[in-house]
Amino acid sequence: MGRFLIIAGLVLLLLGALVQYAPGLFGWFGRLPGDIRIEGERGRVFIPLTSMILISIVATVLINLFRR
């Protein structure tokens, strides 16, 4: 469990550094087909269905690779 938390922390640190110093790399995220955006006069709603499915698949693959 401790090893997993350390690896997860390092991955989050790397991802945070990438988002901070190279924001153009993730410009596509949140704009995938299947992400729902509803904009009206009184507000906006954003439901990132496809983006969350993609994150789930990548996380599942990574977790399964590290558990073996």
GINORWO-V325712 format. One record per pair of residues at least 12 apart in sequence whose C-alpha atoms are under 7 Angstrom apart, sorted by the first residue. I is the first residue (numbers start at 1). J is the second residue. Records with the same first field share a line. If there is no record, write none. Layout:
I: J  J
This chain:
29: 51
30: 48  51
32: 50  51
33: 50
34: 49  50
35: 47  48  49  50  51
36: 48
